[in-house]
Amino acid sequence: MHTLAFVVALSVMLIWTYVAIVGIRRAFASPWIEVELDPIPEDSPWVDAVVPARNEASEIGASLRSLLDQEYPQLRITVVDDQSLDETPLIVEQLAKHDERLKLVRGVDRPAGWVGKTWALQQGVETTSAQWLWFVDADMVLHPRALWTALSEANRTGANLVSLLGRPRCKTFWQASIATAVIETLSLVYPLTRVNDPTSPDALAHGAFMLVRREAHDAIGGMNAVRGEIIEDIQYARRIKASGRRIIARPAPLLSQTHMYGSFQAIWRGLRKNAYAGMDYLFYKYAFGMIYALTMVWTPLITVALGVADWDPRFIFVGLAGWVMQVLAVVPITTYLGLGPWWALSLPFGGTAYVGIITASVWHYHRGGQILWKDRAFTSADQSL
């Protein structure tokens, strides 16, 4: 047993060493996108922003003001109120009175086969006519040149879909630790070097900021193609890329920031709705991922503890080396989040919490239970449509 424990610890240390080297290389290969400062041509194409909103009264005012402050004159903004139970539509109406570029669409009941957000986006798209569609979440805060930067990136690369990966605003321990764990996982599963490679099938987009050419949107069947998807953004990007069109995803923490769920309970509820969907509802992915994740995040610390308890220098060295490599692997993520490097030490706690969230998601899915999202209940049947 002692030998087996050492082999596991050594293996984890070597894996973290590999992940650290690859992660740092990928961070340099996929740098943050810079703000585009070139003048905006007068003949630039029109862009229609579509903002789905449900119960966003606390965030939507700041978000819409940042949209209205975009230094891009050919912009129209459509907010689809998805039957909010708070003052969201009233806030939008008040802002729309002072700016004709902004309009409110009152959402109607979703048809069978549609999930809330995709139906809200569909209703918004139906009222637009511009060459470019810009899907923006209602809790985003954007740099005044965010849109022009994304459009310039599309022009430069020939991309039909550009998604800027914004920075979640983290102020509490659980916000920071869980965001670190989630983004570290995404960076391993969806490396941007492959996402942005037109020869690779890998695809990723962040639904909070997606700029897409209307021709590409229509070619895949619009939102109807992902109408029943909880993780609609990744599925949408997959379909755009599978159609032979290029997609680009770029880290943009200085251009786009999003609200991170507040309390631990809010984080749990918010991430639970789509955690299992990210595994394509395949139990073997969950089982393997849970064992792998917990082994990876806790083995270095446990190894150090065992080494100190038995005063075994081999365990102490391997455990410390694994811990250092774990921290180095995660530092690019904490830097992206605007956190100090010491936040990399929180990975075991954030990773364990996220495993718990995924476990709850699996449990609710297989028992057909309801998942609450924005005060609306979804069942496992809804998620599998």
C-alpha positions in Angstrom: 0.0 0.0 0.0 2.9 2.4 0.9 4.5 1.7 -2.5 1.1 2.2 -4.4 0.6 5.5 -2.6 4.0 6.7 -3.7 3.4 5.6 -7.3 0.1 7.6 -7.3 1.8 10.6 -5.8 4.7 10.5 -8.3 2.3 10.1 -11.2 0.2 13.1 -10.1 3.4 15.2 -9.7 4.4 14.3 -13.3 1.0 15.0 -14.6 0.9 18.4 -12.9 4.4 19.1 -14.3 3.1 18.4 -17.8 -0.1 20.5 -17.3 2.0 23.4 -16.0 4.3 23.4 -19.0 1.5 23.0 -21.5 -0.7 25.6 -19.7 2.0 28.2 -19.6 2.8 27.6 -23.3 -0.8 27.9 -24.2 -1.2 31.1 -22.2 1.6 32.6 -24.3 0.1 31.2 -27.5 -3.3 32.6 -26.8 -2.7 36.1 -25.3 -5.3 38.5 -24.2 -6.9 40.4 -27.0 -5.8 44.0 -27.1 -8.2 47.0 -27.4 -8.5 48.0 -31.0 -7.7 51.7 -31.2 -7.9 52.2 -35.0 -10.5 54.7 -36.2 -13.9 53.1 -37.0 -14.8 53.5 -40.7 -18.0 55.3 -41.5 -19.1 52.5 -43.8 -18.7 49.8 -41.1 -21.6 47.2 -41.1 -24.6 47.5 -38.8 -24.6 45.3 -35.8 -27.7 44.2 -33.9 -27.1 43.3 -30.2 -29.6 40.9 -28.7 -29.7 40.8 -24.9 -31.8 38.0 -23.2 -32.9 39.1 -19.7 -34.8 37.5 -16.9 -34.8 38.9 -13.4 -31.7 41.0 -14.0 -32.8 44.2 -12.3 -29.6 44.4 -10.2 -27.2 44.2 -13.2 -29.0 45.2 -16.4 -28.8 49.0 -15.9 -25.0 49.0 -15.8 -24.8 46.4 -18.6 -27.0 48.4 -21.0 -25.2 51.6 -20.2 -21.9 49.9 -21.2 -23.6 48.8 -24.5 -25.0 52.3 -25.2 -21.5 53.7 -24.6 -19.9 51.5 -27.3 -17.8 53.6 -29.6 -19.5 52.1 -32.6 -22.3 54.2 -34.2 -23.8 51.4 -36.3 -25.3 49.6 -33.3 -28.8 48.7 -32.4 -29.8 47.0 -29.1 -32.7 44.7 -28.5 -33.5 43.5 -25.0 -35.8 40.5 -24.8 -37.5 40.4 -21.4 -38.0 36.7 -20.7 -41.0 37.2 -18.5 -39.1 38.7 -15.6 -40.7 38.8 -12.2 -38.7 41.9 -11.1 -38.2 45.4 -12.5 -36.0 44.4 -15.4 -38.4 45.6 -18.2 -39.1 48.9 -16.4 -35.4 49.6 -16.2 -35.0 48.9 -19.9 -38.0 51.0 -20.8 -36.6 54.0 -18.9 -33.3 53.7 -20.7 -35.0 53.3 -24.1 -36.9 56.6 -23.6 -33.5 58.4 -23.8 -31.9 56.4 -26.6 -33.7 55.3 -29.8 -31.0 52.6 -30.4 -32.5 50.6 -27.6 -35.7 48.7 -27.7 -37.6 46.2 -25.5 -39.2 43.0 -26.7 -41.6 41.4 -24.3 -41.0 37.6 -24.4 -43.9 35.2 -24.8 -44.2 31.6 -23.5 -41.6 29.3 -24.9 -42.8 26.5 -27.3 -42.2 22.9 -26.6 -38.6 21.9 -27.3 -37.0 25.2 -26.4 -35.0 26.1 -23.4 -35.5 29.6 -21.9 -32.4 31.4 -23.2 -32.4 30.0 -26.7 -36.1 31.0 -27.1 -35.4 34.6 -25.8 -32.5 34.9 -28.3 -34.7 33.6 -31.1 -37.4 36.2 -30.4 -34.7 38.9 -30.4 -33.1 37.8 -33.7 -36.6 37.8 -35.4 -36.8 41.6 -34.9 -33.3 42.3 -36.3 -31.9 42.8 -39.8 -28.2 43.7 -39.5 -25.3 41.8 -41.2 -23.8 41.0 -37.8 -25.6 39.6 -34.6 -24.1 40.3 -31.2 -25.4 38.1 -28.4 -24.7 39.7 -25.0 -25.7 38.6 -21.5 -27.6 41.1 -19.4 -25.0 41.1 -16.6 -22.0 42.1 -18.8 -19.9 45.3 -18.3 -18.0 46.1 -21.5 -15.1 48.4 -22.5 -16.4 51.1 -25.0 -14.3 49.5 -27.7 -15.3 45.9 -27.0 -17.6 45.6 -30.1 -15.2 47.3 -32.5 -12.3 45.1 -31.2 -14.4 41.9 -31.8 -15.4 43.1 -35.3 -11.8 44.0 -36.1 -10.8 40.5 -35.0 -13.4 39.0 -37.3 -12.2 41.1 -40.2 -8.6 40.2 -39.5 -9.1 36.5 -39.3 -12.0 35.9 -41.5 -14.0 34.5 -38.6 -17.7 34.1 -38.8 -18.0 33.9 -35.0 -15.9 35.8 -32.5 -16.4 35.2 -28.8 -14.6 37.3 -26.2 -14.0 35.4 -23.0 -14.8 37.9 -20.3 -13.5 37.9 -16.7 -15.9 36.9 -13.9 -15.8 39.4 -11.2 -14.7 37.5 -8.1 -14.8 39.1 -4.6 -15.3 36.2 -2.2 -13.4 33.0 -1.5 -15.9 30.7 -3.1 -16.3 33.0 -6.2 -12.6 33.0 -6.8 -11.8 29.3 -5.9 -14.7 27.9 -7.9 -14.1 30.2 -10.9 -10.5 29.1 -10.8 -11.4 25.4 -10.9 -14.0 25.8 -13.6 -11.8 27.9 -15.9 -8.8 25.6 -15.3 -11.1 22.6 -16.4 -12.3 24.5 -19.5 -8.8 25.4 -20.5 -7.8 21.7 -20.4 -10.9 20.5 -22.2 -11.1 23.3 -24.8 -7.5 24.6 -25.4 -7.8 27.8 -27.4 -5.0 26.9 -29.7 -7.2 24.1 -31.0 -10.5 26.1 -30.8 -9.0 28.8 -33.0 -7.4 26.3 -35.4 -9.7 25.8 -38.5 -8.4 22.3 -39.0 -9.4 21.2 -35.5 -13.0 20.1 -34.7 -12.7 21.6 -31.2 -15.1 24.5 -30.6 -15.8 26.9 -27.8 -17.8 30.1 -27.3 -18.9 32.1 -24.3 -22.6 32.9 -24.6 -22.2 36.2 -22.8 -20.3 37.7 -25.8 -20.8 36.1 -29.2 -20.5 38.2 -32.4 -21.7 36.2 -35.4 -22.2 36.9 -39.0 -25.9 36.6 -39.8 -25.2 34.5 -42.9 -23.4 31.9 -40.7 -26.2 32.0 -38.1 -28.8 31.4 -40.8 -26.8 28.6 -42.4 -26.9 26.4 -39.4 -30.6 27.0 -38.8 -30.3 29.9 -36.3 -31.1 29.3 -32.7 -33.5 26.5 -33.7 -30.4 24.4 -34.2 -29.6 24.6 -30.4 -33.1 25.2 -29.1 -33.1 22.5 -26.5 -29.4 22.9 -25.3 -28.7 24.1 -21.8 -25.1 24.8 -22.9 -26.2 26.5 -26.0 -23.0 28.6 -26.6 -20.6 25.6 -27.0 -23.1 23.7 -29.1 -23.7 26.8 -31.3 -20.0 27.2 -31.8 -19.7 23.5 -32.7 -22.3 23.9 -35.4 -20.8 27.0 -36.8 -17.4 25.3 -37.1 -18.8 22.1 -38.4 -20.4 24.1 -41.2 -16.9 24.9 -42.5 -16.8 28.4 -41.0 -14.1 29.8 -38.8 -14.6 30.6 -35.1 -12.3 32.6 -32.8 -12.4 32.7 -29.0 -10.0 35.1 -27.3 -9.4 35.9 -23.6 -10.6 39.5 -23.0 -10.5 40.3 -19.3 -9.9 44.0 -20.0 -12.7 44.3 -22.5 -15.5 42.2 -21.0 -16.4 41.4 -17.4 -19.4 39.4 -16.2 -21.1 39.0 -12.8 -20.1 35.9 -10.8 -22.9 34.4 -8.8 -22.8 35.9 -5.3 -23.2 33.4 -2.4 -22.1 29.8 -2.3 -25.7 28.8 -2.6 -26.2 31.0 -5.7 -23.0 29.6 -7.3 -24.2 26.0 -6.5 -27.6 26.7 -8.1 -26.3 28.6 -11.1 -23.6 26.1 -12.1 -25.7 23.0 -11.3 -28.1 23.6 -14.1 -25.5 22.9 -16.8 -22.7 21.0 -15.1 -23.8 17.6 -16.3 -24.7 19.0 -19.7 -21.0 19.8 -20.2 -20.4 16.1 -20.0 -23.0 15.3 -22.6 -25.1 13.6 -19.9 -22.7 10.6 -20.0 -22.3 9.0 -16.6 -18.9 7.5 -17.4 -17.5 10.9 -18.0 -18.8 12.1 -14.7 -17.5 9.0 -12.8 -14.0 9.2 -14.4 -13.9 13.0 -14.1 -14.8 13.0 -10.4 -12.2 10.4 -9.5 -9.5 12.1 -11.6 -10.3 15.6 -10.3 -10.3 14.8 -6.6 -7.1 12.7 -7.1 -5.3 15.5 -8.9 -6.3 18.4 -6.6 -5.7 16.6 -3.2 -2.9 14.1 -3.8 0.0 16.6 -3.4 -1.3 17.9 0.0 -2.1 14.4 1.2 1.3 13.2 0.1 3.1 16.0 2.1 1.0 15.2 5.1 1.8 11.5 4.9 5.5 12.3 4.5 5.6 14.6 7.5 3.6 12.0 9.6 6.1 9.2 8.8 9.0 11.6 8.2 9.6 10.1 4.8 11.7 12.5 2.7 10.5 10.9 -0.6 6.9 11.6 0.1 7.6 15.1 1.3 9.7 15.9 -1.8 7.2 14.4 -4.3 4.2 16.0 -2.5 5.8 19.5 -2.4 6.9 19.2 -6.1 3.4 18.2 -7.1 2.0 21.1 -5.1 4.4 23.6 -6.7 3.5 22.3 -10.2 -0.2 22.5 -9.4 0.2 26.1 -8.4 2.3 27.0 -11.5 -0.4 25.3 -13.7 -3.1 27.4 -12.2 -1.3 30.8 -12.0 -2.3 31.8 -15.6 -5.9 31.3 -14.6 -5.7 33.4 -11.4 -3.9 36.1 -13.4 -6.7 36.1 -16.0 -9.2 36.4 -13.1 -7.3 39.4 -11.8 -6.4 37.6 -8.6 -3.0 37.2 -6.9 -1.0 34.1 -7.6 -1.6 32.8 -4.1 -5.2 32.2 -5.1 -3.8 29.1 -7.0 -3.6 27.5 -3.5 -7.4 27.5 -3.4 -7.8 25.0 -6.2 -8.4 21.9 -4.0 -11.3 23.7 -2.3 -12.8 25.1 -5.5 -12.3 21.8 -7.3 -14.0 19.8 -4.6 -16.9 22.3 -4.5 -17.3 22.0 -8.3 -17.2 18.2 -8.1 -20.1 18.5 -5.5 -22.0 20.8 -7.9 -21.6 18.3 -10.8 -22.7 15.4 -8.5 -25.8 17.4 -7.7 -26.4 18.0 -11.4 -26.1 14.3 -12.1 -28.4 13.4 -9.3 -31.1 15.8 -10.4 -30.8 14.7 -14.0 -31.1 11.0 -13.4 -33.9 11.3 -10.9 -35.9 13.6 -13.2 -35.8 16.3 -10.6 -36.3 20.0 -11.2 -33.5 22.5 -11.5 -34.3 26.1 -10.6 -32.9 28.8 -12.9 -33.9 32.4 -12.7 -37.0 31.3 -10.7 -38.0 28.9 -13.4 -38.1 25.1 -13.1 -36.4 22.9 -15.7 -36.7 19.1 -15.6 -34.2 16.5 -16.9 -36.7 16.1 -19.8 -36.3 19.7 -20.7 -32.5 19.4 -20.8 -32.5 16.3 -23.1 -34.7 17.9 -25.8 
